[in-house]
């Protein structure tokens, strides 16, 4: 994880990079709240320690609903991160 830009090692981002309407092209009028059917883009950086083995690592990502007791919204995604020599 990138300690310079992440909130902590479990929180790469708390803010949306962009919110789109369901067509995935049109920006939503409110860029701070995602409504049902809208698509949210997150952006964050990775860095790896020197000497990390060159290969592809699968990073699980789970969105959470901020300030909610039921933070687990049941969604999971995966990002493949390729480390090159």
N, C-alpha and C positions, 0 to 999 in steps of 0.2 A: 504494500500500500504506500501511498505518497504522503508522508507525515506533514509535508508543507501545505497540502491542499485538502486533505481529508479531515473530517471532524474528529474521528478516532479510527482505530483499526477495523471497526465494524460499520462505520458510517461514511461512505465516500462522498455523499452529497445530501443536502437537506433542501436545496432549491432546484427548481426546474430550469433546464436550459431553454426549453420552449414547450408550449402547450398548443397542440394542433386540434382542429376539428376532425371528425371521424374520417375525412378524406385523406388525412395525413399530409396535406399540403397547406391548407388555409390556417393561418395562425388564429387562435382563439382570442377573443377580445380581452379576456382576463388571463393574464400570464402567471397568476399566483395560485389559482385554484383549478383542479381538474374535475370536470363534470363527467357523469356517465357517458360513455361513448367517445370521449376525447382521448387523444394520444399524447403521452408525456415523454419528453426527451430529457435525459440526464446526461451530464458530461462531467468526467473526472479523470484524473491522471493516475497512472501506475508507475512505480519505480521498484526495482528489485535490487537486492544486495549484490555486490560484486561476487563473482564466483557461483552464482545461481546456475544450475544445470540448464543448458539450452534445450528446451522442449516446449510443448504447449500445455499450459495448465488451465483447468476448468474452474472458473470462479463462480460460485453460486451467488445470486443476488435475490433478495427478498424485499419488495417494497413494503413499507409500513405506513399506517395512517397516523400522522402526527397528532399528539394530544388525545388519543383515543385509548380507552381501556382494552378494546378489542383490536390491538394493533396488527394482528396477523390477518391480512385480508385474503389469504389463501393463494397468493400468486408467487411463483418462483420463476426465475430466469437464470440463464447461464451465459457467461461471457468467456470465450476462449482467448487466453492471453498467451501469445507466443514470445518466448525469450530466445533471442538469437545471440550467437557468440560475438 
